[in-house]
Every structure is written in C-alpha cells, then in structure tokens.
Amino acid sequence: MVQPSFDPGLTQKFTGRVRRFINKDGSFNVRRRGAPWRSFHPYLHLINMSWPAFLAVVFVSYLLVNLVFAAAYYLLGAQQIQGADATSPLDRLLNDFFFSAQTLSTVGYGAMAPRGRAANFLAALEAMLGLMGFALATGLLFGRVSRPSARIGFSERLVMAPFQNGMSLQFRVVNQRRNSLLELEANVLLMTVEGSGADATRHYYPLGLERTSVYFFPLTWTVVHPIEASSPLYGKTAADLERMQAEILILIKGFDDTFSQTVHARYSYRYDEITWGARFTPAFHADEDGALVLEIDKVGEWTEAPISAA
C-alpha cells in the first residue's frame, strides 16, 4: 500500500531525473551548495577523506611548512644559521630546508644551529608549531584507524528467484573483514517515481522480509523479500520497474564485537540491476577437516532459475 506521508528523509517532490539515491560506496547522491564557510569542519573533512588523500594532505602540509620556514631562514642571511652556508644559493636554500625539518621535528643533529636572535626566535616558533602539528596529525591518524566501520559486501545484482510457492526478490551480503558482527538487521525500501515533470512524486514502500535479522554473521546472508499479494512488486514486470525508475534502498545495521559499537552499511539497486529468473549459488563449502570455507568473491554468483519453476 502506498504511504504518501512516509518519507525516509529523501524527499517526495522533485523535478528532473536522478541517477540514483545511494551510490555503490554507500554515500548519498547529493551535492551541497550555498553553505556558509563556517559550516566547513576541517576535522570531519580529514577524518572522512580517503587514505591516499589524507596521506597526501599530511605530506604536502609538511613540505609546505618546511619550505616557508626555509625561505624565512634564507632571508635572514647565512650568518644567522651556523653550518648552513654553501657555495650556491640553491645549496644554501637546501641547507635551510633541512635545518627547518630538523627544527620542526625537534631532532637537532647539531651540525646546524641558530646563531642570531632572529633565527633563535624563528626556530622557537617553528618548534612550537611542529609539536602542535605532529600532535594534530597523530590525533587524526588515531581517529581514522580507531573509527568503527563496516565492510559489508553486497551482491552485484538483485535476483528475482523462486521462493516457496511463489517468487521473491533477493540480494546477498557478506562481511569482508575478519571482525565479528552480531545481531545484524536489514531494512529495505522500494522507491518509485510516479507522474512526470513538476508533478513527479516519489513513493516509498517498505519491503517485508522473510527474515529481518540474524544473530550471527560469519557466513553469507541472503535477504529475501517474498513477492506476495500484499507486496508492492506483485505483478510487476521489468518494464514496469523501469517506467517507475524503481530503486531498492538498503540499510544494514549490526553490532561490531571488536569496537563494541553499532555500525551501518548502505546500498541500493536500480531496476536495471535485477536479474530475472535466477538464484544465488553457494559461496561456502566444508573442507576435508570439516571447517567451513567462505569464498567472499563468490557472494554475487548466480545461476539460472526459470520463473516457470516456481
């Protein structure tokens, strides 16, 4: 049944055609504009960016700080830094750069040292900034590695598979990491678009599941929505779902036993990511010792299961 008043936070009124609501990496397909500059939070930005980008920011920041202080030492003159004099301006700038790196990290090998009052003041300022900067970088690094996050893998496609005496919509999930996830829960929504132009409206239908949760998650979990008479997918064809721009929105929630915190994973499937008349093949087996072997790369493998077999 349509629930016009139900909105999971993704709006009902809109104009135009959107690619999808939830991207494959779990992020929302929303671009923010017009926010005031005070809304930008550097800590959140650095915590949420990718590891290559974070390491690049740290390296570039370290390089730029040393270049700025090296230029300042260079402008003070060669007599201000003991042992930094050289036969060419480039070599002297390099010596000032390495002196800056030693001062910033408070290493101090002794080969170079500030001699004048201006150089001592600048070195003291740089040492203080170095202590604060490394403390900040360490805190960000700890925050990134200690933050709990789920690495739940989803099958590449949904399958329309026989189930009991009828049909069902199914997808499969697996924990890609070795940590233990407990009390896993799944919530699934069907989003459709009705109307066109300025009258286009999104509708959301909660999809009832054969099982909404599992206590343990060491293997795979096939999430099944039985297509019964009460299902919003009952009697629908692939053409119907395409016309309605159907998208299946998924929220997985579980308890991470390693961090003792709740973790979430989001995913979605579009109408063109449904394989009709298929069923998933097993992704684990027992070895000769009786232990179960889970093959994570096979979580999305399927085989044909004609609809007429239902």
C-alpha positions in Angstrom: 0.0 0.0 0.0 1.3 3.5 -0.9 2.2 5.6 2.2 2.2 9.2 0.9 3.1 10.6 4.4 6.1 8.3 4.8 9.4 9.9 3.8 12.6 8.3 4.9 14.4 11.7 4.5 14.9 11.5 0.8 12.0 13.9 -0.2 8.9 13.1 -2.2 8.6 16.1 -4.5 11.2 16.8 -7.2 11.8 17.8 -10.8 14.1 16.0 -13.2 15.6 12.6 -13.3 18.2 11.5 -10.8 20.9 8.9 -11.4 20.4 7.0 -8.1 19.9 7.9 -4.5 22.6 5.8 -2.8 25.9 5.3 -4.6 27.7 2.0 -4.7 30.1 3.1 -1.9 27.2 3.8 0.4 27.3 7.6 0.0 24.2 9.6 -0.9 24.0 11.1 -4.4 23.6 14.7 -3.0 25.8 17.7 -3.8 25.7 20.5 -1.3 25.7 24.1 -2.4 25.3 27.5 -0.7 26.5 26.5 2.8 28.3 29.3 4.8 32.0 28.9 5.2 31.6 28.4 9.0 29.8 25.1 8.2 33.1 23.6 6.9 34.7 21.4 9.6 38.3 20.5 8.8 38.4 17.7 11.3 35.4 15.9 9.8 36.7 16.5 6.3 40.1 15.0 7.2 38.5 12.1 9.0 36.2 11.2 6.2 38.5 11.6 3.2 40.2 8.5 1.6 43.6 7.3 2.9 45.6 8.3 -0.2 44.1 11.8 0.0 44.8 12.0 3.8 48.4 10.9 3.4 48.8 13.4 0.5 47.5 16.2 2.7 49.9 15.4 5.5 52.9 15.1 3.2 52.1 18.3 1.3 51.5 20.2 4.5 54.8 19.0 5.9 56.6 20.0 2.7 54.9 23.5 2.5 55.7 24.3 6.2 59.3 23.5 5.8 59.6 25.5 2.5 58.0 28.5 4.2 60.4 28.4 7.2 63.4 27.6 4.9 62.6 30.7 2.9 62.4 32.7 6.1 65.8 31.4 7.3 67.3 32.2 3.9 66.1 35.8 4.0 67.7 36.2 7.5 71.1 35.6 5.9 73.7 33.0 6.1 75.3 34.4 9.3 72.1 33.6 11.3 72.3 29.8 10.8 75.6 28.1 11.8 76.6 25.5 9.3 74.0 26.4 6.7 76.3 28.5 4.4 77.0 27.0 1.0 78.8 27.8 -2.3 75.5 28.4 -4.2 72.1 29.9 -3.3 70.3 26.7 -4.1 72.6 24.6 -1.8 72.1 27.2 0.9 68.3 27.0 0.5 68.5 23.3 0.7 70.5 23.6 3.9 67.9 25.9 5.4 65.2 23.4 4.3 66.9 20.6 6.2 67.5 22.8 9.2 63.8 23.6 9.1 62.9 19.9 9.0 65.2 19.2 12.0 63.7 22.1 14.0 60.1 21.2 13.1 60.6 17.6 14.4 62.8 18.8 17.3 65.5 16.4 16.2 68.5 18.7 16.1 71.6 16.8 14.9 73.9 19.6 15.9 75.5 20.2 12.5 73.4 23.3 12.1 72.1 25.7 14.8 70.6 29.2 15.0 73.1 31.8 15.8 71.4 35.2 15.9 68.4 36.4 17.9 66.1 36.5 14.9 67.0 32.9 13.9 66.5 31.7 17.5 63.1 33.3 17.7 62.1 31.8 14.4 63.4 28.4 15.4 61.5 28.5 18.7 58.3 29.4 16.8 58.8 26.6 14.4 59.5 24.1 17.1 56.2 25.0 18.9 54.3 24.7 15.6 55.9 21.4 15.0 54.8 20.0 18.3 51.3 21.1 17.7 51.2 19.9 14.1 52.5 16.4 14.9 50.1 16.1 17.8 47.2 17.1 15.5 48.4 14.7 12.8 48.7 11.9 15.4 45.2 12.6 16.7 43.7 12.5 13.2 45.6 9.3 12.4 44.3 7.7 15.6 40.7 8.9 14.9 40.8 7.3 11.5 42.2 3.9 12.5 40.0 3.7 15.6 36.7 4.6 14.0 34.5 1.5 13.6 33.3 0.9 10.1 31.5 -2.0 8.4 32.9 -3.5 5.3 29.9 -5.4 4.2 29.9 -6.7 0.6 26.8 -6.8 -1.4 26.0 -9.0 -4.4 26.4 -7.1 -7.6 22.8 -7.7 -8.6 19.4 -8.5 -7.2 17.8 -11.7 -8.4 14.2 -12.5 -8.9 14.2 -16.1 -7.7 11.7 -18.8 -6.9 10.8 -18.9 -3.2 8.5 -21.5 -1.6 5.3 -21.4 -3.8 6.0 -18.1 -5.5 8.7 -15.6 -6.3 11.0 -13.4 -4.3 13.4 -10.5 -4.6 16.8 -11.5 -3.1 20.2 -10.0 -2.6 23.2 -11.4 -0.6 25.6 -9.8 1.9 28.9 -10.9 3.4 31.3 -9.5 6.0 34.5 -8.8 4.0 36.6 -8.4 7.2 37.6 -10.8 9.9 35.9 -8.9 12.8 32.8 -10.4 14.3 29.4 -8.7 13.5 26.4 -9.7 15.6 22.7 -9.0 15.6 22.6 -7.9 12.0 19.4 -6.2 10.9 18.2 -5.3 7.4 15.7 -2.6 6.3 14.7 -2.5 2.7 12.7 0.2 0.8 11.3 0.3 -2.7 11.4 3.8 -4.1 9.3 4.6 -7.2 8.5 7.7 -9.2 5.0 8.4 -10.4 4.0 11.3 -12.6 6.2 13.5 -14.8 7.7 16.9 -14.8 6.6 19.2 -11.9 4.0 16.6 -10.8 6.6 13.8 -10.4 6.4 12.3 -6.9 8.4 9.7 -5.2 6.7 7.0 -3.2 8.4 4.7 -0.7 7.2 1.2 0.1 8.8 -0.8 3.0 9.5 -4.3 1.7 8.7 -7.1 4.2 11.5 -9.6 4.6 11.4 -13.3 5.1 13.8 -12.7 7.9 14.7 -9.2 9.1 17.7 -10.1 11.3 20.3 -12.8 12.1 22.1 -13.3 15.4 25.5 -14.2 13.9 27.1 -13.2 10.6 30.2 -15.5 10.0 29.0 -16.6 6.5 26.7 -15.0 3.9 23.1 -13.8 4.4 20.6 -14.0 1.6 18.0 -11.3 2.3 14.6 -12.3 0.8 11.5 -10.3 0.1 8.7 -12.7 -0.7 6.5 -11.3 -3.5 3.0 -12.0 -2.2 -0.3 -10.3 -3.0 0.5 -7.6 -0.4 3.9 -6.8 -1.9 4.3 -3.6 -4.0 6.2 -5.7 -6.5 3.4 -8.2 -7.0 2.5 -8.5 -10.7 5.3 -6.0 -11.7 7.4 -6.7 -14.8 10.9 -5.4 -15.7 9.3 -2.8 -17.9 7.0 -1.6 -15.1 10.0 -1.1 -12.8 11.9 0.8 -15.5 9.0 3.1 -16.1 8.8 3.8 -12.3 12.6 4.4 -12.0 12.5 1.8 -9.2 15.4 1.8 -6.8 15.8 -0.6 -3.9 17.3 1.2 -0.9 19.0 -0.9 1.8 20.2 -0.2 5.3 22.2 -2.8 7.2 22.9 -2.4 10.9 24.9 -4.6 13.1 27.0 -4.7 16.3 30.8 -4.7 15.9 32.1 -7.0 18.6 35.7 -5.7 18.2 34.8 -2.0 18.9 31.7 -2.7 20.9 29.8 -0.2 18.7 27.0 -0.2 16.2 28.0 0.0 12.5 25.9 0.7 9.4 26.1 0.0 5.7 24.0 1.5 2.9 23.5 0.2 -0.6 21.0 0.4 -3.4 20.0 -1.4 -6.6 18.3 0.1 -9.6 15.7 -1.5 -11.8 18.4 -2.4 -14.4 20.4 -4.3 -11.7 17.8 -7.0 -11.3 18.4 -10.4 -12.9 15.1 -12.1 -13.5 14.8 -15.9 -13.2 18.0 -16.6 -11.2 19.1 -17.9 -7.8 22.4 -17.4 -5.9 24.9 -20.3 -5.9 26.6 -21.4 -2.6 29.5 -19.2 -1.6 30.9 -21.5 1.1 31.7 -25.2 1.5 33.2 -27.6 4.0 36.8 -28.7 3.6 38.3 -32.1 4.3 38.7 -31.2 8.0 35.1 -30.2 8.4 35.8 -26.4 8.6 33.6 -24.1 6.6 35.4 -22.2 3.9 33.8 -18.8 2.8 34.7 -17.6 -0.6 33.9 -13.9 -0.5 34.5 -13.3 -4.2 31.6 -15.6 -5.0 28.9 -13.8 -2.9 27.3 -12.4 -6.1 27.5 -15.6 -8.3 24.1 -16.9 -9.6 22.7 -19.4 -11.9 19.5 -19.5 -13.9 16.3 -20.5 -12.2 13.4 -20.2 -14.7 10.4 -18.4 -13.3 8.2 -21.2 -14.6 9.8 -23.4 -12.0 8.1 -21.5 -9.2 
